[in-house]
Amino acid sequence: MAELDQMAAQLMAALDRLESLTVPLAEVKARAEQNTAEIELLKREREQLLGRIAELEEEARAIVGVTDEVEGRLDEAISEIRAALAR
C-alpha cells in the first residue's frame, strides 16, 4: 500500500508540474492571438496610409503643374510689362 501511496504522490506531483507549465503557455497563446489581431489592424492601417500617400502625391503633382503654369504666365506678364515700359 505504501508503494501505491508513493506512486500516487509522484503522479500528483507530476500533474502539478504539468499544470504549472500550462498556465504560462495559455498566457502566451492569448498574447499571440492579441498580437495577430493587432498585426491585422496595423496592416489595414498601413494600406489606408499608403492610399492617402498616393492621393497626396497626386495632389503634389497637380500643384507642381499649376505652379509651373503660374510661373510661366508671370514671366510672360513681366516680359510684356518691361516691353511696354521700354517703348
Backbone as CSV, one residue per row, in Angstrom:
resi,resn,N_x,N_y,N_z,CA_x,CA_y,CA_z,C_x,C_y,C_z
1,MET,0.809,-1.186,0.000,0.000,0.000,0.000,0.862,1.264,0.000
2,ALA,1.992,1.222,0.707,2.881,2.371,0.778,3.424,2.696,-0.607
3,GLU,3.686,1.651,-1.376,4.191,1.868,-2.722,3.126,2.552,-3.590
4,LEU,1.887,2.162,-3.425,0.784,2.772,-4.156,0.617,4.232,-3.759
5,ASP,0.748,4.512,-2.460,0.673,5.896,-1.993,1.817,6.740,-2.559
6,GLN,2.998,6.140,-2.607,4.151,6.851,-3.143,3.954,7.140,-4.627
7,MET,3.432,6.174,-5.371,3.190,6.366,-6.802,2.091,7.417,-7.031
8,ALA,1.098,7.422,-6.180,0.031,8.412,-6.287,0.590,9.812,-6.012
9,ALA,1.473,9.912,-5.025,2.093,11.199,-4.699,2.964,11.670,-5.864
10,GLN,3.690,10.752,-6.479,4.518,11.105,-7.637,3.652,11.559,-8.807
11,LEU,2.540,10.854,-9.008,1.624,11.235,-10.074,1.048,12.618,-9.822
12,MET,0.668,12.900,-8.585,0.120,14.220,-8.240,1.179,15.312,-8.441
13,ALA,2.415,15.008,-8.057,3.497,15.977,-8.236,3.722,16.235,-9.727
14,ALA,3.688,15.188,-10.532,3.878,15.346,-11.977,2.730,16.158,-12.573
15,LEU,1.513,15.894,-12.128,0.365,16.661,-12.613,0.460,18.128,-12.198
16,ASP,0.930,18.377,-10.988,1.114,19.763,-10.538,2.149,20.485,-11.404
17,ARG,3.255,19.805,-11.724,4.272,20.409,-12.579,3.715,20.682,-13.977
18,LEU,2.961,19.727,-14.489,2.353,19.888,-15.801,1.378,21.064,-15.805
19,GLU,0.579,21.163,-14.763,-0.366,22.271,-14.668,0.353,23.607,-14.559
20,SER,1.454,23.645,-13.835,2.199,24.902,-13.702,2.816,25.329,-15.029
21,LEU,3.056,24.377,-15.915,3.586,24.708,-17.239,2.489,25.161,-18.193
22,THR,1.284,24.674,-18.009,0.214,25.019,-18.947,-0.278,26.446,-18.763
23,VAL,-0.178,27.004,-17.568,-0.644,28.373,-17.334,0.159,29.368,-18.169
24,PRO,1.495,29.336,-18.121,2.249,30.272,-18.974,1.979,30.038,-20.467
25,LEU,1.792,28.790,-20.863,1.519,28.516,-22.272,0.183,29.115,-22.692
26,ALA,-0.803,29.050,-21.827,-2.105,29.646,-22.143,-1.973,31.164,-22.267
27,GLU,-1.180,31.757,-21.390,-0.958,33.201,-21.453,-0.237,33.576,-22.755
28,VAL,0.744,32.777,-23.138,1.478,33.028,-24.376,0.538,32.901,-25.575
29,LYS,-0.328,31.898,-25.547,-1.274,31.709,-26.646,-2.228,32.889,-26.736
30,ALA,-2.724,33.362,-25.596,-3.632,34.511,-25.595,-2.923,35.750,-26.137
31,ARG,-1.684,35.946,-25.727,-0.917,37.102,-26.206,-0.657,36.988,-27.710
32,ALA,-0.388,35.783,-28.181,-0.165,35.574,-29.612,-1.428,35.921,-30.401
33,GLU,-2.588,35.555,-29.882,-3.842,35.894,-30.550,-4.044,37.409,-30.571
34,GLN,-3.708,38.063,-29.463,-3.807,39.529,-29.420,-2.846,40.154,-30.431
35,ASN,-1.638,39.622,-30.492,-0.638,40.143,-31.437,-1.108,39.967,-32.875
36,THR,-1.709,38.827,-33.164,-2.212,38.574,-34.511,-3.288,39.588,-34.876
37,ALA,-4.191,39.857,-33.947,-5.250,40.836,-34.195,-4.654,42.233,-34.399
38,GLU,-3.669,42.564,-33.584,-3.028,43.877,-33.699,-2.278,44.002,-35.032
39,ILE,-1.640,42.944,-35.454,-0.924,42.949,-36.734,-1.906,43.182,-37.877
40,GLU,-3.048,42.523,-37.834,-4.058,42.715,-38.886,-4.556,44.154,-38.894
41,LEU,-4.762,44.717,-37.718,-5.195,46.108,-37.619,-4.138,47.041,-38.209
42,LEU,-2.883,46.782,-37.890,-1.792,47.605,-38.415,-1.652,47.455,-39.930
43,LYS,-1.902,46.260,-40.445,-1.849,46.064,-41.895,-2.931,46.894,-42.584
44,ARG,-4.153,46.888,-42.014,-5.231,47.689,-42.602,-4.889,49.177,-42.543
45,GLU,-4.344,49.596,-41.407,-3.960,50.999,-41.265,-2.860,51.359,-42.264
46,ARG,-1.924,50.470,-42.475,-0.840,50.694,-43.433,-1.407,50.874,-44.835
47,GLU,-2.359,50.022,-45.203,-2.967,50.134,-46.526,-3.695,51.473,-46.682
48,GLN,-4.388,51.905,-45.640,-5.065,53.201,-45.685,-4.051,54.330,-45.848
49,LEU,-2.962,54.239,-45.102,-1.930,55.281,-45.185,-1.262,55.300,-46.552
50,LEU,-1.029,54.131,-47.118,-0.445,54.079,-48.463,-1.390,54.710,-49.477
51,GLY,-2.678,54.471,-49.310,-3.656,55.104,-50.193,-3.648,56.612,-50.048
52,ARG,-3.573,57.080,-48.815,-3.542,58.521,-48.565,-2.266,59.141,-49.133
53,ILE,-1.152,58.442,-48.991,0.110,58.936,-49.552,-0.008,59.065,-51.063
54,ALA,-0.623,58.079,-51.700,-0.802,58.141,-53.160,-1.654,59.346,-53.539
55,GLU,-2.709,59.603,-52.766,-3.547,60.775,-53.029,-2.750,62.068,-52.884
56,LEU,-1.955,62.153,-51.831,-1.163,63.357,-51.592,-0.102,63.553,-52.669
57,GLU,0.485,62.455,-53.128,1.470,62.562,-54.205,0.811,63.090,-55.477
58,GLU,-0.396,62.612,-55.761,-1.124,63.093,-56.939,-1.445,64.582,-56.794
59,GLU,-1.881,64.985,-55.599,-2.147,66.401,-55.354,-0.876,67.232,-55.521
60,ALA,0.239,66.714,-55.035,1.510,67.439,-55.159,1.887,67.613,-56.629
61,ARG,1.687,66.560,-57.435,1.982,66.675,-58.871,1.079,67.723,-59.520
62,ALA,-0.188,67.742,-59.120,-1.115,68.729,-59.685,-0.697,70.137,-59.283
63,ILE,-0.277,70.305,-58.041,0.160,71.626,-57.572,1.410,72.071,-58.323
64,VAL,2.318,71.144,-58.549,3.529,71.483,-59.307,3.149,71.945,-60.707
65,GLY,2.182,71.273,-61.331,1.738,71.674,-62.663,1.147,73.071,-62.658
66,VAL,0.321,73.365,-61.670,-0.277,74.701,-61.563,0.802,75.739,-61.295
67,THR,1.720,75.412,-60.418,2.808,76.337,-60.090,3.636,76.658,-61.330
68,ASP,3.942,75.630,-62.103,4.711,75.858,-63.341,3.936,76.757,-64.302
69,GLU,2.644,76.512,-64.419,1.824,77.339,-65.309,1.786,78.794,-64.828
70,VAL,1.600,78.986,-63.515,1.577,80.346,-62.958,2.921,81.019,-63.174
71,GLU,4.001,80.286,-62.953,5.336,80.844,-63.158,5.516,81.308,-64.605
72,GLY,5.064,80.482,-65.536,5.182,80.848,-66.953,4.375,82.097,-67.277
73,ARG,3.162,82.179,-66.765,2.326,83.350,-67.032,2.921,84.616,-66.405
74,LEU,3.452,84.467,-65.182,4.084,85.631,-64.540,5.296,86.108,-65.344
75,ASP,6.110,85.161,-65.809,7.270,85.533,-66.630,6.819,86.273,-67.899
76,GLU,5.762,85.773,-68.525,5.241,86.432,-69.722,4.725,87.836,-69.387
77,ALA,3.996,87.942,-68.283,3.458,89.253,-67.900,4.581,90.231,-67.605
78,ILE,5.621,89.786,-66.904,6.756,90.650,-66.593,7.448,91.088,-67.880
79,SER,7.603,90.150,-68.803,8.231,90.496,-70.089,7.400,91.524,-70.840
80,GLU,6.084,91.367,-70.841,5.199,92.321,-71.524,5.270,93.690,-70.864
81,ILE,5.291,93.717,-69.531,5.390,94.993,-68.811,6.713,95.670,-69.118
82,ARG,7.787,94.915,-69.122,9.115,95.508,-69.427,9.131,96.051,-70.867
83,ALA,8.531,95.288,-71.768,8.487,95.741,-73.171,7.662,97.014,-73.274
84,ALA,6.556,97.065,-72.562,5.702,98.265,-72.609,6.420,99.455,-71.983
85,LEU,7.149,99.246,-70.956,7.872,100.342,-70.286,9.059,100.820,-71.142
86,ALA,9.605,99.938,-71.926,10.761,100.290,-72.765,10.351,101.109,-73.957
87,ARG,9.096,101.134,-74.325,8.652,101.881,-75.511,8.657,103.315,-75.249
